[in-house]
Amino acid sequence: MGTMSKQSWMKKAAMLSILPITAFGVAGCNSTSGPETGTDVEDIVEEDELIDEEDVAEEADPALEPYDGAYDQDFYDDAENYVGQEVTVSADVTATLTDDSFVIAGGPDTTVDPLLVIEEQEIPPLDVGQAVKLTGTVEQAFDVAAVEEEFGIDLEDELFADYVGDPYLAVTSAEILEEQ
């Protein structure tokens, strides 16, 4: 048994003597490698692949930027992106429903689904056929009872049946555009 103990002790001693050399070697590799130099992102990305901040702004969600333009089918189709936002649209008045509501559509050169407009703030009376520039908030889905309660107005259900569930504009200002 004395021999086995001696062999066991010799193996342990050999292992213990190797451990500090290994640790020193690993540490030495880190300290002798010199200053670290890296490659910048610009060095890797080719010039034509660089991201232009203006391109990012143009690709941003349209819901983040207020709409100001003609009332057309594209705007109507994207109305859900503008819900809760103030927008400015130019259009023609196609029908007057009550003192507090009317309908707009695109100009003479466009076809677009009609959009119901409810006056959140009183605006001057408008005539059918007038070109107007309206500013207001896009609302998601027209509901007669909810609008009556929100705006404190009384609407005849039959007049608004075609607009229930459709987006609408709660207008705060209107400007009559000059005939061109």
matplotlib code that plots the C-alpha trace (Angstrom):
import matplotlib.pyplot as plt

x = [0.0, 2.9, 3.7, 0.2, 0.1, 3.4, 2.1, -1.1, 0.9, 3.2, 0.2, -1.3, 2.0, 2.5, -1.0, -0.5, 2.7, 1.0, -1.9, 0.1, 1.9, -1.4, -3.0, 0.1, 0.1, -3.6, -3.1, 0.1, -1.8, -4.2, -1.4, 0.9, -1.6, -1.0, -3.7, -6.9, -7.9, -11.4, -13.3, -15.9, -19.4, -18.6, -15.6, -17.9, -21.0, -20.4, -21.1, -24.3, -25.7, -25.4, -28.7, -29.8, -31.7, -34.0, -34.9, -35.8, -38.1, -39.8, -40.4, -41.9, -45.4, -47.7, -49.7, -46.9, -47.1, -50.2, -51.9, -52.4, -53.6, -56.4, -59.2, -58.8, -59.3, -55.8, -56.6, -59.9, -58.4, -55.7, -58.1, -57.5, -53.8, -54.9, -57.5, -57.1, -54.9, -55.6, -55.5, -56.2, -58.1, -59.3, -62.5, -65.9, -69.0, -71.4, -74.3, -75.5, -77.2, -77.8, -76.5, -73.7, -72.9, -72.2, -70.5, -67.4, -65.9, -62.9, -62.7, -64.2, -61.3, -61.4, -63.8, -63.6, -66.0, -67.9, -66.7, -69.0, -68.0, -69.3, -68.7, -66.8, -66.7, -69.1, -67.9, -69.5, -72.4, -71.2, -73.0, -73.1, -70.4, -68.1, -64.4, -63.3, -60.1, -61.1, -59.0, -60.2, -59.6, -60.2, -62.6, -62.6, -66.3, -69.4, -72.0, -75.1, -75.7, -72.0, -71.6, -74.8, -73.5, -69.9, -70.9, -74.2, -76.2, -79.3, -79.0, -81.8, -80.8, -82.2, -80.0, -76.8, -77.6, -75.2, -72.3, -72.6, -69.3, -67.3, -64.5, -65.6, -64.0, -64.7, -63.9, -62.6, -62.1, -63.0, -61.8, -63.7, -61.3, -61.4, -62.8, -60.0]
y = [0.0, 2.3, 2.2, 3.1, 6.0, 7.2, 6.9, 8.7, 11.4, 11.7, 12.1, 14.8, 16.7, 16.5, 17.8, 20.6, 21.7, 21.8, 24.0, 27.2, 26.9, 26.5, 29.5, 31.6, 30.7, 31.7, 34.9, 35.5, 35.2, 38.0, 40.3, 39.8, 40.2, 44.0, 46.7, 45.6, 47.2, 46.7, 47.4, 50.1, 49.3, 51.8, 49.7, 46.6, 48.1, 49.2, 52.9, 52.2, 50.1, 52.9, 53.9, 57.5, 59.2, 60.8, 57.4, 56.2, 59.2, 58.6, 54.9, 55.8, 54.7, 57.3, 57.3, 59.2, 62.1, 64.3, 64.0, 67.2, 66.7, 65.9, 63.6, 60.7, 56.9, 56.3, 58.5, 56.7, 53.3, 54.3, 56.1, 53.5, 54.6, 58.2, 57.3, 59.8, 62.1, 65.6, 65.7, 68.3, 67.2, 69.1, 67.9, 68.9, 69.0, 66.5, 66.5, 68.5, 66.2, 68.5, 71.8, 69.8, 67.3, 66.9, 64.6, 65.1, 63.4, 63.9, 66.7, 66.6, 64.5, 61.7, 59.1, 58.2, 56.8, 59.5, 60.6, 61.7, 64.9, 65.9, 69.4, 69.2, 72.9, 75.1, 76.1, 78.4, 76.9, 75.1, 74.5, 71.4, 71.6, 73.9, 73.0, 73.0, 72.4, 70.7, 70.1, 67.6, 64.3, 61.0, 58.8, 55.0, 53.9, 56.1, 55.2, 57.5, 57.2, 57.6, 60.7, 62.3, 61.8, 62.9, 66.1, 66.9, 66.9, 65.1, 63.1, 61.4, 57.7, 57.2, 60.0, 58.3, 54.6, 54.5, 55.7, 53.4, 51.6, 53.8, 56.2, 59.8, 63.2, 65.3, 68.7, 71.7, 74.1, 74.7, 76.9, 77.5, 77.1, 79.5, 78.0, 77.4]
z = [0.0, 0.6, -3.1, -4.1, -1.8, -3.2, -6.8, -5.9, -4.2, -7.2, -9.6, -7.4, -7.2, -11.0, -11.5, -9.1, -10.7, -14.2, -13.0, -12.3, -15.6, -17.5, -15.7, -16.3, -20.0, -20.4, -18.6, -20.5, -23.8, -22.8, -21.7, -24.6, -27.4, -27.5, -27.8, -29.3, -32.6, -34.0, -37.1, -37.2, -38.6, -41.4, -42.4, -42.8, -44.4, -47.9, -48.7, -50.7, -47.8, -45.2, -43.7, -44.5, -41.7, -44.3, -45.8, -42.3, -41.7, -45.1, -44.2, -40.8, -40.0, -41.7, -38.5, -36.9, -39.3, -39.6, -42.9, -44.9, -48.4, -50.8, -49.6, -51.9, -51.9, -50.5, -47.5, -47.0, -47.2, -44.7, -42.3, -39.6, -39.5, -38.7, -36.0, -33.1, -35.1, -36.4, -40.2, -42.8, -45.9, -49.0, -50.6, -52.0, -49.9, -51.5, -49.0, -46.0, -43.5, -40.5, -39.1, -37.5, -40.2, -43.8, -46.3, -48.4, -51.4, -53.7, -56.2, -59.7, -61.0, -58.4, -57.2, -53.5, -50.9, -49.1, -45.6, -42.9, -41.1, -37.7, -36.4, -33.1, -33.1, -35.0, -38.5, -41.0, -43.1, -46.2, -49.5, -51.6, -54.3, -52.3, -52.1, -48.5, -46.5, -43.2, -40.1, -37.5, -35.8, -37.6, -35.6, -36.1, -36.4, -36.5, -34.0, -33.8, -30.0, -29.1, -31.3, -29.9, -26.4, -27.2, -29.1, -27.4, -30.6, -31.7, -35.0, -37.0, -37.1, -40.7, -42.1, -40.8, -41.5, -44.4, -42.3, -39.2, -38.5, -41.1, -40.2, -39.9, -39.3, -36.2, -37.7, -35.7, -38.5, -42.1, -44.9, -48.1, -51.0, -54.0, -57.2, -59.6]

ax = plt.figure().add_subplot(projection="3d")
ax.plot(x, y, z, "-o")
ax.set_aspect("equal")
plt.show()
